[in-house]
Amino acid sequence: MQFSFPGHRPLPLKRIAFAIALGFLTIGRIGPASAEAMLVVEADSGKVLYAENATYPWYQASVTKLMTAYVTLRAVKDNRLSLDSVFTVSPTAAAQAPSKMGFKAGTLVTVENALLMMMVKSANDMAAVLAEGVSGSIDNFSAEMNRNAQRLGMTQTNYVNPNGLPADGQVTSARDLAILARAIIRDIPEYDRFFNAPAIKFGRRVMRNYNSLIGRYPGADGMKTGFICASGFNLVASATRDGKRLIAVVLGAQSGPIRAVKAAQILERGFGGNGLSWLKPSLGNVEALAPIDAAPPNLRDDMCGPKRKRPGPESDDDNAVAAANSGNNDNLISMFAAGPAAVKPSQLLQPPGPVQAIVVYTGPKKTGAALVAAVAAEELRQTPKARKKKGGKPKPAVAVAARPDAGAKPVAAAKPADKPKPAAASNKPKPAAKPAAATATPAKPKPKPATSSDAKPSSAPRT
């Protein structure tokens, strides 16, 4: 079959199909102008199913922690240390920028707990603890990360630190991240739980995984998110259906919810949900993708510039986990080009439900009664205490209601009893005798307690 256009020679159908497919696969291959990279590969074979800017250099952000976990768990597997090994939070680790657990220098933590805190909370201080514990220093650990990257064929990747905090030399690509994800699945499958934990609980604090595909996209089983202003919102995700496991990489998305929806959409394509696989020429194996020699795009102005209202430190992994887990993502469909066979976000991401949080704690490994006691002690330490107002005055009733553990009785209701009764009290009951506010003349309104207007702001949760 052939197609013809006025003034042109007829074109074979195969040639048209190839051109259309090439257009789908190369959109955005102009580098920084597109400000986004995406890739889907088969985990077992490395076959590329979809690629867009896949070999363009990119700032890593917290997806760096995938290599930190890989190096640490390889050390465990090689018996250089164990998951029960205890590391100490150094002043250097304690001084890392958020997101972090915020432990004081000198705090002890096991390798297992540090890994869970790093992968779920994206704790930068725990990444530093692991680096110093495994290799003696952050510089030594970074060198070990780079040796592993070279061995795996990650030719576009360089590590300067173990957590992905802003550094000019901390670069990678979607191609290299897919290679690393394949190595994690292949080399340390017994440690999958560190890459797909839905949430952790430390004392009273429950921290949900920033990867909002976990528990919401059918088959999602890893891996890690990342964000700094220069990189945009990054995500390496994996999912398994009918025995087929895919790896998706999204770099430079505009928000946490958008990166989750985009990852879900390209995973859906990879699982055969778009019906256009016959149009796509083979892209070969992920290792065969040709790297592009260029500087990584810097998205700082787009992500954190004056036109962007998003507040918060650039080192915070996401600051959007609540929005990503809200289940209200239908409006995202208008924010980006969904590509062929678009599917609504509500059809890809299920509403968030309750999660089973893994208990983490400080100190050496604990089990049984010792673990229960440690958790209870930490919960007590985190329990807010009732504070007295200056001058000995009791707090407004609304503040007491917000702190059921305080044990204090509401006091605002006792105020009217302090008002003197009218003179010439009679033995006869008077139906309208108090509240006086109902019969008072407009000229004598009853003033409200001075503390009532301050109660509302104090009851609002702080973030």
N, C-alpha and C positions, 0 to 999 in steps of 0.2 A: 504494500500500500504506500502511496505517495501523497504528499500535500504540496500545493503550489500557491504562490502569492503573485499578484499582478507585477509583472516586470522581473520575476525571478524564476530560476530553474526549479522544477519539482524537487522536494526533499524527501528522502526515505523516512519512514516512520521511526526506524531504529535511531537515526541520527537526531530526530526531534526529541525522542525520549531521552537520549543521552544528554542533550543540551539542557532539557528541563531538569533532569536529575543533577547535573553538574551545577545548575543554578541553585538548587536546594542545598547542595552540600558545600558550596563555596561562598554563600552569602556571608559577608562580614570578613572575608579573608584579606581585608585591607588593613588590618591591624587596629591601632588605637581608635580609629574613627568609629568602629562599631562598639568598642568598650565592653566586649563580652566574649567569652569563650565557652564552648560546650563540646562534650564528647561522650559517646556511649560505646562500650566494648564488652565483649563476652569475657567473663572472668576466667574460664578454663582455657580457651584458645587464644585470647587476645585479639580476636577479630574485631575490626572497627565497624560499627553499625551506623554511626552518625558522627560527623565532625564539623566543627565551626571554630576557626581560630585556634585549633587544638595544639598547635606547635608555636604559638606566640608566647614569649616570656611574660610572666605575671608575678606580682607580689603575692606571697603565700598567705600571710596572716596565720590564723590558728590551725589551718590544715597542716602546718608544720608539725603539729603534735602527733600526726600519724607516723612520721619517722621517729619521733621521740619514743612513742610506744613500741614501734617495731624494734628499735635498737635495744630498748630495755627488756622486752620480752624475749628477744634472741639471747640476751645475756642470761636470762632465767633459764631458757631452754638448754643453754650450754653449761649450766651449773656454775656460772660465775657468781650468782646470787640467787635468792629465792623470793617468792612473793611475800614471805614473812620477814624478809630482811628489813631492818629498821634504819631509816635515814633521819638525819637531823635537819631541821629548817635553819639554814644559815642566814646571817644578816643580808647577804646578797639575794637570796631567795625571798626573804620577807620584804625586801624593797622593790620587788617587781611590780609593775603597774597592773591595775585591774584589767581583765577580770581575774579574781584570785580568791582563795579561801581566807586570807588575812591572818594566818597564824603568826604568833610572835617567834622571833629567833630563839632557838633552843627547843622548840616543840618537836616531838618525835612522831614519826608516821611510817607505817609499813609501805612497802613497794605496792602492794595490792590496793591499799586505800589511796595512795598518791595517784596511781593510774586511774582509778575510778573518778576521783575528783578532777583530774586533768581532762579526761575524755568527756565527762558529762557536764561539769561546770565550766570547762575550758580554763582551768585555773593556771595562770602563768607562774605562780609561785611554786606549784607542785611540779611543773615541768622543769624548773630550775633545781628543785630538790632531787629529782630523778637524775638529771644531768650530772650534778655534783656527786651523787651517791654512786652512780655507775662508773663514771670516768675520772672523778677527782676534781673536775672543774668544768665550767661551761665551755671554755675554749677546747679542752680535750674532747668533750662530748660532741661538740660541733664538728670536730675533725673526724670523729667516728661516724657521725651522720653522713658526712661527705664521702667517706670511704664506702659506706653501704650504698649510697646513691650511685657512685661510679660502678660498683660491682653489679648493680641491677640494671645499668644502662640508662640511668636518668641523666642524660647529657646536658639538659638545660637547667639543672637544679644546683643551687648552692645554699648552704646553711651557715648562718652567723650565730644564731641562738636557738634554743630548743623549744621556744614557744611562739615564734612568729611576730613578736613585737616589732614595730617599724625599724627597718634597717635596709640601706640601699642594696646590700649584697644578698638579701634574703629573697631569692627568686626561684621560680619553677615554671611549669606549663601544665596544661590539661593533660597532655601526652604523658609527662613524667608522673603526674599524680595517679593516672590510671595504671601505670607500670607498678608504682608503689602499692596501690590497693590490691593488685593481683598478687604481689609478693606476700602481703599480709595474709590473704586468703590461702595461698599455697603453702607458705612456710610455717605459719603459726596458727593453724585452724583451731587448736585446742583453747585458744584465748579469745575466741569470738566475743565472749561476754563483755569484754572491755570496750568493744566497738559498737555494741548495740544495746547497752544498758539504758533503759528508758528514763530513769531518775535515780537520784541518791538522796538519802536522808541523814543529815548531821544534826543531832540533837532535835530541836523543834523545826529546823529548816529543811524543807523539801525543795530540791533543785531539779528541774526537769531538763532533759537533754535539749540542747539548742537545735539538734537535727529533728525538725518537726515531721519528717516523713515516718519516723519510728512510731508505730502504733496507729498511723493514719493512712499510709499508703500500703496496700496489700502486698505482703512479701518483703517489705523493707527490713533490712538486717544490718545496717551500718551506714556511714562511718564517722565523718567529722565535718564540722562547719568552721568558718573563719570570717573575720571582718577587721579591716583597718581602713582608714579613709582612702589610702592609696590603692587598695585592691578592690574595693567594693565587697559585696557579699558573696563569699565562696562556699562551695559545698562539694564534698566527695561522698557519694551515696552508693549503696549496693542494695539489690533486691533479688529475690529468688522466687520463681514460679515454675511449677511442674519440673523441678530438677534443673532448671536453667537459671544461672546466676549472672546478672549484668552489673556493670559498674558505670555510674554516670558522674560526670564532672561538670559543674557550673561555676564559672568565675566571672566576677564583675557585675552581678545582679544588683538591682536598685534597692532591694530590701530583703529581709529574711523571708517573709511570705512569698515574694516573687521567686526567689531562688528555689524554694521548695516546690512551687508549682511547676517551674521550668524543668527541674530535675524529674518530677513525676511525669511530665509530658514526654520528655525524650526517652525515659525508661519505657513508657507505654509504646512509643514507636519501636523501640528495640525489641519489645515482646511481641511485635507484629500487629499492634493495634491500629496502624494507619493505612494498611492496604496498599502502600505504594512501594513495597520492597522491590518489585520487579523493575522499577524505574532506576534503581540505584546501582551504579557500577561498583565493583568491589573496591574497597579502600585498603585492603590488605590487613596486615597485623599492626598493632599499635606501635611496636618497636620500629617498624619501617617508616613511620611518618617522618617526613623531613623537617628538622628544626628550622625555625626562622631566626636569623641573626639580627636582633634589634633590641632596643631598650624597652622594658616593660611600660605599658601605659600607666600614668599616674592619675587616678580618678579622684584625687583629694577635693578639687573644686566641685565636682559633681556630687560627691557624697557628703562632704562636710563644709562646703563653701557657704557664702551668705544666702544664696537662693535655696539652700536646703535647711528646713526647720528642725531637722533631727538633732537633738542635743546629746550630750554624753561624751565621755572620753573615747577617742578613736581606738584605744586598746581594748575596749569592752567588746567581747566577741560578737555580740549581736544586739543586745538591748531590745530585741524584737521577739523574744521567745513567747511572750504573752500574746502578742498579735498573731504570731505564726500558729499558736495553738488555740486560737479563738474559734476556729471553724468557720469564720466569715470571710472567705476569700473569693467569692464570686466576682466582686468588683475588680479583682486583679486582672481579669481577662482583657479589660480594655487598656491596660497599662503597657502591653507589649504585643508584638506580633507573634501569634501562637504557632504559625506555620501550618503545614498541611494537616488535614484531619484534626483540627483543634477539638479538644475535649474540655468541657467546663471544669474549673478547679473543684467544684463540689462533687463531681463525678470521679475525681482522682483521689482527693484527700477526704477521708472519712472524718466525721466530727471527733474531736479529742475526747477520750474517755479517761477514767481513773487508771493510774499506773501503779505498779508495784515497785516502790522505791527500795534500793539496796542501802542498807545501813552502813555508814562509814564512821570512822572514829580516829582519834589520835592515840599515840602510844603503841606499845607492842601488840601483837596479835592477841585477841581476846575471844573466848567462846563461853557458852553457857551462862552461868550466873555472873561471871566477871563482865561479860559483854552487856548483859542487861543492866548491871550496876553502872557501867561506864556511860551507857546511853542515857540512863535516868539522871546521872550527875550532870551530863552536858545539857539535857533538857532543862534542868533546874537552873543551871548557870545562865541559860538564854532566856529564862522566864522574866519578863519585865516586872519590876517592883513598883508598888504604889508609892508615889512621891507626894509629900505635903507641900501645899502652897506656902509661899512666904507669908509670915504673919500668923501662921497657925490656922488659917482658914481652911475648911475642908474643900475638896475638889468638887466641881459640878457633878451632878448625878450622871450625865452622859459619859464623862471620863471614867467613872467607876464601872459603868455598864460595859465599856470597851475592854476592861481588865477584870474578867470574872475571877481571876486568881488572887485579886487584891484582898478579898475578904471584908471589904468595908461596906457599910450600909449607905444607901443614897441619903444625902442630907438636904437636897434642895426642897423636898416636900415638907420639911420641918420649919421652913422659914415663916409661913403665915402664922404659926403659933406665937411668934415673937411680937406680933402686932397687938397693941392694947385693945381690949374690948370696949364697946361704947358704954358711956355712963348710964346710970339708972337701969341696970339690968333687972328684968322682971322674972318672976317665977314661971310666967307663962311661956311656953315654947313659941318661938317666932319663926314661921316657915322661911322667911327671907333673911334670916339673921346670918349670914356668912355662907357662901362667899360674898363679901361686900362689893366685889367688882361688878356683880350683876346689877346692883341697885345704885351704885355710886353715880353722882352727877358728873357730867363731862368736865366740870371745872376742877374735879379732884380725882384725876386718874391715879390708879395705884402704880407706883414705880416698880419696874422689874429689878430683880437682884443684879448687881453690877457684873457678876460672873457669868450670867447666862449667855451673853453675846460672845464670850470667849470660848464657850464650850465646843462649838462646832469645829473651828479650825483645829483644836487640839485632838479631836476624835478622828480626823482624816488620816489614813495610813500614809506613812512616809516611804518614799522609794529611793 
